[in-house]
Amino acid sequence: FFIMDTNKFNGLRKVSISSQLTTSILFDPSFNPIDCDKKKRNSSFSFRDVHKLLSPPITDKSAAKISIPYLMLVSIDKVTAKDFSTEVRAVLDIQKFLKEATIILDMEEFQPIKIVEKILYKIISDKEIEIGQSHVKEMIAEAKEALFTQVEISNYSYQRLTRTIKGILLNPVDGTTFNQPWICAMCSFSSITKRFISITRLKYPVNFGRNGIRVNFVILVLTPKKEKESKSDFELSRTFATLFSSIEYRNEFMNTDSPDVFRQYLKSEAERLAEYQKNVYSKQDSIKIANKNRNNIGFRYSANDLIDEVRSIISDFKSDFSGGFQSFSSFKNMCYGISILYFLTILTGTAFGKLCTKKSGGNIAMENFLTAQAIAGITYSILGSQSLVLLVSNVYILLLIEVFVEISKKIQFDFFALYGWTGIFLSGFLICYSIFNLSNLVSWQTKFYAEMSALFISTGFFAMSANDIYAAFQFLYKSKFTKRSVSILNGSWILTNRSLESEHIYILLEQSNKDEFLLFLILVIGTVCIAVYLGNFT
């Protein structure tokens, strides 16, 4: 229950109002405490007046008897602050967006929806010359739809920011409280092609709902739909939310008069945070963390994780294979998964097998490649107890095979012997890794490794496809001259001062398959378009 004071200024009395009625006050963006104070000074409120103010009018008699509940999912997650001393992306975002950010000072508005509309128009209207006034309105409407969650009940509508980042304060007396003076809202939609950010300082505090009753700063982040994780709306919002988490510097932001000075304060705050975080995360702390992780690696815990893994596999071995037959629904899902994975494996296996045959110079045929992949998949599904896990080849193996072929030709060594012994040695390394728990080294892996691996794979595929297109152009598109024998017994030839030594003559015929090359190019482009469509398919 929410306790609300409803006095007539001659004596204080309290009434209890249910949380259903409280929602219209606490979460209504149009509710302004300043106007409420004016009403309390100018007139006297009774409980009946408050009930009329909070309760929606009932137009249907059946609605008066039945109260329909409305539910809304609200999730709160812990977010770590940006480390400006080590995270390169945070520093790059500050350097870029401090120049391009839209700074609005002393905006006079009391409704959150109006505030967001003005900010969006300020951000997007700069592109009005390029995209047109009508398209600006469409982009603003799409951004509002992505920013707000709207619920319509009878004649009333309720809007609330969908994704926000807020600060918290730790107080030994009050516990954890939200940092009210600022809020960071974010969204991503498909109409924009680059990232935008706006920082708005309100002239008067505005009620943005629960945990944001007195908001002075509004940070708005807009990003395209398809953006990599390090450039997403969440990462960019986390960067600027870290800057506004300091109370001391936020007071300096309140006293600035121009956007340039505001940007300078933000830049100095980022530099101060970088120096502070560098001192906090000292070398001693790094050494302690490294020693803690190093304790999990080595002979002290040899084969400990491996033994635990084997025990868990044995205990769940039967259920992993029989779980798909427990009910009709599980059996249906298992059949769907098998069919999808089967065709996915066949397509990729055929493509990689053909490429492997080419790279190995015919030493490894497509049939051998598919057979080896099937044996590896069945063995892993039985021993690893993961029956629906894909084991397919990749670019690394194909490049390794190509290198082995070149080395074997250069040193005149048997290719299969070199390839087989390399596989045996790699298997030995994997066994040592599993025994000595070296898989814990993955915890040191950063995003840079994953991005570089993806870049390497995409570059390898692009180089292979470009070479194939060039080879097809040389083989099909360019004209070729072939020498063909033609009999002259049945024809009449006029020859001057020449004698025929045979009954045939040879002529050169121009031959080209430009139509086949065009078909090949269309298939290549179509494959790329299908891959992009499937990648964007949700």
Phi, psi and omega in degrees: 000149178251129181266124181235133179278127178228070182265160177258022178065009173243356178178140186268128173223147185245144177231153179261129178240133185295160182296336178295323177282329180295330183303322183292337177270309189289328186249002178279113182297336181279354181288127181238118181294336180292315177297324179295321178296322179296319179295324181290329179283325186273338183214166179257135182258139170248173179297326179295322178294319179295320179297321177293325181291322186268326187276133176287151179293139181262112181266334181253137181291328179290332180289337179288335182268329185248127176255113183272123180282146176238133185245149177216132181275125178234119180240142180236125180238148177279133182237130178278145180288155179290140177259099183288348180276338183236331184275114183290322182298324179296317179294319179295321178296320179296315181295325183279310190276346173293332177276325185264350184293147176270115182255122178239123183248139173057056175282129180262093179204147185242350181253129181303321181294323177291322178298313181294322178299316179294321179295315180297318179295323178294322181288311190275335184292342176295338178263015185297325181294326183278319189251346179093153184294320182295321180288333176299317179295322178295320179293321178295318178296320179292322178294320178296322179294326178282331183279322189251148168256119185248131177237125180252122179236113181057239180264008184247146177234144183233125181237141179211145179297132187285307184237120181222158172238129180230157177268157177235151178241136179258116181237128180296339181271306183270350183082220182268123177232153180279144177278104193285327194291352181218156178212141180241116179252146184218156174195164176223135177213166194274350186283341181258155182247352177217172186274145178229150176216142179225138176239119185241131173255122181275146180288325178233148177298141184235144179275114177256022179098195184299139180063019176206053186282324182236082183263127177254331182237134178239118177254124183239127183238127178238131179224158175293162181298309183264100179216142182291164193298320182290345179246018183287170179295328179293315182293319179292321177294322179296327179296309184281335174293327177295323179294324183273002180283344180274125181289321183297311182286336176293328175294326176292326176297330181290336186260003180281151183247344183226153179297328180294318177294323178298317178295322179295321177296319178296320179294316178294325177294321177295319178294321179294318179296321179298317179292320180295314180293330177294324178284325181292310178274073184284177180292329179296319178295321179295321179294321178297317179295319179295319178294323179296318178288329181289336179293337179275000183240139174124190187285344181295324180245037183300128176061013181293310179294326179295318179294318178297322179294318179296320179296317180293324178293318181294320182292328182252012186297315183292317183291331179295327181265332180269352181295333180284352182246011183286327180213168180294323180295315179294322178295320179295316178296323178295318178296319177299313181297319180296316181295317181294313181293328180296308181292325177295319179291319180297316182296309180293321179295320178294316180296312180292326178295317177297318179292323178294321177298321180290316183291327181275002180069027180088000179291323179247109181281167180295323179297319178295322181295313180293324178295316179296322179292322178293318179296317179296320180293318180293318179297318180291322180294328180280310183283325180271353179056036176233087189286341183245046178246132182275132171240101182235163179283170178215185185292327182301315181294320180295318177294323178296319178297318179297320178295319179297321179297316180294319179294317180296324176290323183289317182264002179056054180242154181294129182294316183295324177294316179296315181293318181292315180292329175296318176297322179295316179295320177295323176297320176297320177297318180296323177295318177296320178299317181290327181288317185265014174058036180285357175293344177294345177293343179296335179296341177273355181288138181251176178294334182298321180296315180295319180292320179292324177296316178297321178295320179296315180295314180296322178294319178297316177297319181295318179295319179296315181294323178295320177296320179294320178296319179294319178295320177295324178295317180293325186275324187255316192280319183291146181287142177235145179250124180246141179267123184234140180274134181234131178282143181242013181291322184266005181244163178252124182237135178259110181242137181251121177055033178228148177243141180275123179272345179215173181268004181230151171234159182248132179236154178263126179248133177277129183227131176210148180243062181293327179294323178293321178294321178297319177296319178299318180293321178296320178295321179296312180295320177297322177296319178295317180296319178295320179296318178294320179296315179293327177292327178270356184286131179242000000 
